[in-house]
Amino acid sequence: MSEPRLIISCESGPLGTGAMRLRDAFAQRHVPLSGALASMLERFLASRQPLLDPFWGRAFGCMAKSLGISGAVGGQSLMLNARLRFPLIVAEPVLRHAARRAGLLPLAGHGVEPVEPEAFQKAQASLELATQAALADPEVMGRPFWVHAALDLLQEAHRLATARARTSAAAASGECDPALAALIFLHPPRFDLARQHERPRRRARQVSAHRRAGIRPKEGGVAGIHQSRSLEDLPDGLFSEMIQPRMLLANKLLHEGLLVRHRPPRRDPRRDLLAVALQGADRDDGMGLLVKAAWADAAIRLRVALSQMGLANSDLVWSQQGCDATVLDCQLSEPGLGKLPPLLIDGRVRADMLMRSRLLPGFAVLPGRTASPAPGTDPASAEAAAVLRLWRAGLAPLAAARRRDPAGLAADYGRRMVLLCRPAPWQTDWSELRAEMSATLGRALGGRAHMACLIWRGGAGEQAPELSGFADGGKELHLTLPQPSDEPGAEALAEFMGTLVLWMMDVTLEALDVAEA
C-alpha cells in the first residue's frame, strides 16, 4: 500500500468550535479528519451513551466481535471514562488506515487558499467511505488491533473509575501489551483429545466434604499424653490404665479421666488452595509472554475444576516483576459452569469467562522496567532476593483484602503451590533449584508446599528456543517453540499452548495431594 497523496486546502462549510479544534489537532499530527467526521466525533465524545453512537460507536461492536464475547466490552457508565483516550487509541489509527486505503491525505488548514476544491471534497468523501468500512468490519483493521484497543480503553476506564473512588493505590496508568492480548484471545490452546480424560480426584473432594461437615479425623501423629473422659479416646488409652480392675477403671472414666495419647485433630484451614506463579522474565522476553498467556488460560479452567471439587475457597495468584500482582478467586458467578468440563471451555464461553473473571485488562498491562542488580552481586543471592520480593508482592493484595498480616497469610491455606517461571537460571538441576526455592521462601510458605518450575533458553543460531518444566512428583515437560517457518504455524502454536496449559493445570491440581505439615 503506497503512501497517500497529500492535499492541503481550507474547509468549506460551517463547523462548530469543538469540531474545528478536533480537526486542527488531528491535522497537526498529519491525520486527516474531515468536517463531517469531526462533527460526528465531537458528538460521540459528548454523548452519554457512546456505545450507541451510529458512527464511531461501531468501534465497540468491532471490539466485541474480535474478543469473541457475547455482550459489550463494558457498560455505558464505565466506558464514559475512556472517551478521552478514544481519539488516540481508535480514531487516529482508523483514519491513518483509511488514508492509506484511499491513497489520499486531505488536510484542512487556516488561511490556505482553496486548491482544487472539487478534488479536496472527493478526497474527503473517499476518506469517509474508507473510515466507515473500517468501522463496519473488524477484519479491515485486523482483529489484533481491536483486541488491543478494547483492553486499552477498558484499562483506562477502570483506572479513572478507581481514581474517582479515591482508592488511589491501584490507580496507576498502564498500557496494555498488544502481543499478550492477541495471544490470549486470538490463539486459544488446543488439547490432545487422548489426554482430555481428566484423572478423578475423589480424595480431594472427600477431604473437603469432611471439613465442610465438621468431621475432624485424627491425623495419626502423637503430640503427648493428656487426661480424657471421652469414649472416643478409649482406644488411645495407655496400657497402664487399661490393666486396672474394671471397677477402678469405671471410676476413673467417670470422675478423673484416663491417661490417653494426645492426637491433635485435623486442622481446619480457612482457605483451600493457594497457587502462586512467580514470573521473573523481562518485558521483552517472548517465551515469558507465552507462559503468561498460558497461565491466564489455565487459571480460568482451574477455577472451574476447583469449584467442581468443592474447593471454591482457593486463590490463584500471578506475580511478575514490574507490574501489580493479579489475584483470581475460584468463586464462580457465571451460571451453568458447574458441570462444564474444564478442558472443553472454548469459543465464546472462554472469552466471556476471561472478561468476567476480573483478570483482564489489568493482567495484560505492560510491566515496567526493573533495575538490574549492581555489578559484582552474586547471581544466586540476587535471584533469591527477587523470588522473595515476587512472593511478597503476590500476597500483598490478598493480605489487604482480608486485613491480614502477609507474613502468616499462607498458613491460612490447607494446600500451597509455587510455580517459578524464568529464563534459564545459573543452575538447572531440579533438585538444587527446588532446594534453593525452599530455602529462599522458608517460613513464608506457611508449611509444606508443592514446588514447580518453568525455565527456558533462547535458541542459538537456527536452534529454536526450548522450554522445560519440572515439578514435585517427577512430572516433567520439554517443548520446543514452533518457528514462523513451520507449517501450519497457527496450529503448532495452539498445540504448544495446549500442552503448556495442561501441564500447568496438572501440577497445580497435584498440590492437593501434598500432605500437610
N, C-alpha and C positions, 0 to 999 in steps of 0.2 A: 504494500500500500504506500503510494508516494506521498510526499509532503503536500499539504493543501496549499492552494494559491492564495496569497494574501490580497484582500480587497479592503481598502480603508475609505470610509465615507461618513457623512453625518446621517443621523437617524431622522427619518421622515415620520411625521405623526406625533401627536402629543403623548407624553409619558409622565407618570406620577413621579414624585420626588424619590420615593423608595425604590421604584423600578429603575430610575435613572442611576441611582447610587449603585445598585447591583450591577447594572450594565457596565458602568465605568470601572468598578472594582474588578470585574472579570476581564475587561479589556486590558487593564494594566498587567494582568497575568497572561495576556495573549490567549484568552479563552473567549470564543465567540458566544455572545448572548444577545439574541435579537430582542427587540422591544416587546414582542408578544411573549416570548419565553421569560423575559424579565418580569413582566406583569404577572404571569402565572406563578413564577417562583416567589414573588412578593406575597401573593395571595396565599400560597402554600405555607410560607413561614409565619404568616399572621393567623392561620386557621387554628381553631380549637380541636379540629378533627383531621389531622394531617393524613391519616391512613385512608380517608375517604376522598381525598383530592382527586379530581378527574384526570389530571395530567401527571404531576410529579408524584402523586400518591401511588401510581402504578409501580414505583420502585419497591414499595413494601411487598407487593404481590410477587415481584421477581425474587425478592429475598426469601419469602416463604417457600416458593417453588424450589429454589436452589437448595435450601436447607432440608427440604423434604418433610416439613412439619405440616400438620393438618390445619392449624389455626394461623393467627397473625404472629408476627415476630414479637410484638409487645403490645400492651394495652395503650389506648389513646392517651390517658393521663401520663403514663410513663414515657412514651415516645415524644411527648411535648418537650421534654428536657433535652432531646437530641436534635432539635430543629436547627440550632445554630451551627452544628457540625455537618449538617446535611449538604450545604453547598460545597464544602471542601471534599467530603468523602464520596458523595454520589454525583452531584450536579456537574462539578468540574471534570471528572473523568468521562462522564457520559458525553458532555459537549465536545471534549477533545476527540473522542472516538467518532462522534457524528461528523466533525470537521474532516477527519481523515477519510471517512466513508464518502462524504460528499465531494472531497477534493478541493474545498473552498474554505477560506478563513475570513469571513466578513467581520471586521471590527469597526465599531462606530466611535467617533471622537468629536470633541467640541471644536468649533472654529475651522472645520475641514470643509473645503469646497466639495460639493457633490461630484463624484467621479463615477461615471457610468451608473446612474441611479437605477436603471432597469436591471443591469447585471447585479447590482448590490441587492436589490429586492429578490431577484431569483436565487442568489446565493443564500440569503436568509431563509427563503422558503425551502430550499434543499436541506439546509441545516435543521429546520424544524421537523421536516419529514424524517430525517435520519435520527433525530432525537426521539421522536415518537416511536420509531421502530425499535430503538434500543431499550425503551421502557416497556415495550409490549412483549418482547421475547427474551427470556434470560440467556439464551444461547448467543445473542448478539454480542453482549459484553463478556459472556463466559460465566459459568456457574461459580468458579473460584472468586471472581470479583464480587459477586453478590453475597456469597457466604462471608467474605471478609468485611464487606460493608455492613451487613446485618449485625455481626458481632461487635464491630467497632461502634456503631450507633447505640447498640444496647449497652455496651460498657459505659459510654458517655452518659446515657440516661440513668443508669444505676449510680454512677459517680455523683451526678448532680442531685439525684434524689437522696442519696446518703448525706451529702453535704447540707442539703436543706433540712434534713432531720437532725443536724448538728451532731451526728456520730462521725466526727471527722477522722477517727482512727483508720477508717477504710475508705477515705475519700480521695486517695491519691489517683492521679490520672495515669492511664496506661494505654498503649497502643496494642491492638490485637495482632497476633502473629498470623499473617495470611497463609503461610505454609502449614502451620499446625491446624488452622481452621479447615483448610482443604483436605488434609489427611483425615481429620475426624469425620467429616460429613461426606466427602466425595470418594473416599477409599475405604469402605467398610470391610472388615475382615471376612475371610471365607474359611469355614471349618471343614475338616475332613469328615465325610459322612460316617466313616468307620469309627471315629472317635467321639461322635456326638452322644453315645450312650454314657451318661454320667454315672459314676460309681455311687451306690447308695451309701448314705452316711447316717444310718439309724442310731449309731452310738451318740452322735452329737444331738440328735433330736430327743433321744431318751433322757440324756443328762439335762437338757434344757427343760423338758417336761417335768422331771423330778423337782427341779428348782422352782418352777412356777407353782407346783402343787404343794410346796412346803416340805417335801421329803428330804431328809438330810442323812444320806447314807454315810457310814463311817469310812474314813479314808484308809484305815489299816495301820497307821503309824501310832505307836505308843509314846505318849508325851509325859507319863509319870503315873503316880498312884494317888487315888483320892477315895473318899467315902461316898457311897451312893446307896439310896434305898429304892432305886428303880428296878423293876423286874427285868427290863431290857438289858441291864448291866450284869445279870447273874452269870451269863457265860464268860464274862471277863473277870469274875471273882478270883482272888488269889487262892492257891492251893491250901495255904494255911488257914484260910477262912472256911473253906468248904469241908474240911475234915472234922469240924466241930460237931458235937451232938445236935440232933435235929431241933430240940427244944431251945438250946442256946443260939442255934442258927436263926430260928424264927424270931427270938427276942432281939437279936442284933439287927435283923432285917426290918423289924417294926419300929425300933426305937433308936438305935445307934447308926445303923447302916453298915454295909460290908466294905472292906477294902478291895477295890477293883482297879484294873488297869484303866488309865485315862486315855481314851482315844478321841481326840478332838473331832467334832463333826465337820462335814464338808463346808468349806467356805462358800458363802452366797454372795458373789460379786455383784456390784451394782450394774455393770455392763457386761456384754458378752465377748466381743472380739474387737481388738484394736489392731488394725493393719496400717502400717506407716511405710510409705515409699519415699526414700531419700534420693533425690536426683542431684548428682554432683557434676553434671556436664555444663559446659558453657552454652550461651545462647546461639552460637554459630555451629554447634555440633549437630550434624544431620542425623546420626544414629540416635542421639539423645532425643531428637524431635520425634522419631518413630516410636521410641519407647514411651514417651509421654502420651502420644496419641493412642497407643495400645492400652495404656493404663486407664485412660478415660473410657474406652470401650469395655474393658474388663470390669471397671468399677460399677457401671450400670447393670451389668449382668450379675455381679456378686451381690448387689442389693437384692435382686430377686431371689437368688439362691439362698442367701442367709435368711431372708424373710420367710421363705418356704420351710426352712429348718427350724423356725421358731426362735431365731437369733436376731430379731429385729433391733435389739439394743446394741448394735455394732456400729463402728465408725471406721471409715476409710479415709486416710489422710495422705495428701501429696505435698511434699516439702522440697523446694528447689531453691538453689542459690539465686539471689537477685529478684525474687518475687514473693508475694504473700503466699502462705500455705493455704491449701484447699482442703476443706473437710466435707465429707459426704456421709450423711447418716443413712441407715437402712430402713427407715420408716417410710413405707410406700404409701403415697397418697393417690396414685393412679388406680382407678378401678379396673378390675379384670386381669391384673397381673399375677394374682396369687397362684394360678395354675399354668402359667405360661413357661415352657422350658427356657432356661436362660440362654442356651445356645441357638435358639430359634428366633431370637429377637432381631428383627431386621426391618429395613424399609422405613415406612412412616412411623411405626411404633418405636423403633430405635431412635429416630430423630426427635420424636416427642419426649421420650424419656431423657435424652440428653439435655433438652432445653428446660424441662420441668424439674430436673434434679438439682437445680441451683449450682451446677458445676460450671456452666458457661454463663456469661462470657469471661468471668474472672480467670478461669483456668487457662484461657488462650492468650492472656496478656503477655507481651514480650518481657522476658526477665531483664533486669538491669545488669550493667557491667559489674563484675566483682573484682575486688582488689587482689592482685597476685601476691603470693607470700614473699616476704622480704628475702633478699639474697642471703644464702648461707643457712636458710632454715631447713631443718631436717624434713624430708618429704613425708616420712611416716608420722611425725608429730603434727605436721601441718594438715595432713589428711585426717587424722584422728580429731583434731580440733574442728575441722569443717563438718565432719559427720555429727559431732556432738551439737554444733550450732544448728544444723538442719533438724535434728531431733527436737531440740527445744523450740525452734520456730514452728515445727509441725504441731506440737502440743499446746502452743500458746493460744490459738483460737478456741480449742476445746476447754482449756482452763478458764478463759474469760467467759465463755458461755455458761459454764457450770459453777463459776465463782469458787474454783478450787485452786489449790497450790499446784503448779505444774510439776513440782518435784515428786509428788505422790500420786499424780493422776493415773499413771499407767497401772498402779496396783488396784484400781477400781475394776479392771477388766479381768475376766476369767481366762482369756487367751490373748496372747500378744504375738504379733508377727512384724518383722522388719525386712524390707526389701531395699537393698542398696543398689543404685543404678549409677554407673560411672564409666568413663573410659578406662582403658587397661591400666591398672594400678601398678605401683612399684613391685607388688608381689601378686602372683596369680594362682598360687596354690590355695585351694578352698579351705583346707584345714587351718592354714596360717591366717588366711583372710577372716575366717569365722572367729578365730581366737582374738584377732585384732578388733573386730566389731564388738565382741562381748566385753573385752577389756575397756574399750572406749565408752560404750554406753553404761556399763557397770550397773549400779543400782537404779539408774534411770528407767530400766526395763520393768521394774516392779515385780520381778520374778523371772521364771524361765520363759524364754521366747523362742519362736520358730524363726530361723535365720535363712535368708536367701539373698542372692547377689546376681546382678546382670552386669557383665563387663564386655567391652567391645574394643576392637583395634581397627584403625584405619588401614585400608588396603595400600600396599606398596607396589607401585608400577601398575601392572594390569591386574593385580590381585584385588578381588572385591573385599570390602570391609566384612569382618566376621563378628558375630555376637554369640556370647556364651553365657549360660545361666547355670548356677549351682544352688542347691538348697539342701537343708537337713532332710535326711531320708534318701539321699542319693539321686534325686530327680534332676538330671542334667539336661541342658539344651544347647545345641550347636546349630547356628543358622548362618547362612551367607547372604548378604544383601543382594537382591536382584539388580542387575545393571540395566541402564536405559536401552542397551542393545539387545537385551533378552526379548524373545518373542513368545507369547504376548506379555508386555511389561505390566499392564494393569492386573492381569490375573496372577502373575508371580508376586506382585506386591500384596495382593489380597490374601494369598496363601501364606506369605511371610507374616503378615499381621495376624492372621488367624492362628498360626502356630504359637506366636508370642503371647497373644491374649489367652489362649488355652493354658499355656504354661503358667502365666500369672494367676489365673483362677485356681489351678490345681495346687500350687504351692501355698496359696492363701487359705484354701479350704483344708489343707493338710495341717494347718496350725491348730485346728480344732481337736486334733488327736494328741497334742502335746500335753504330757502330764503336768499338772500344776505343781509349783514349787512348794 
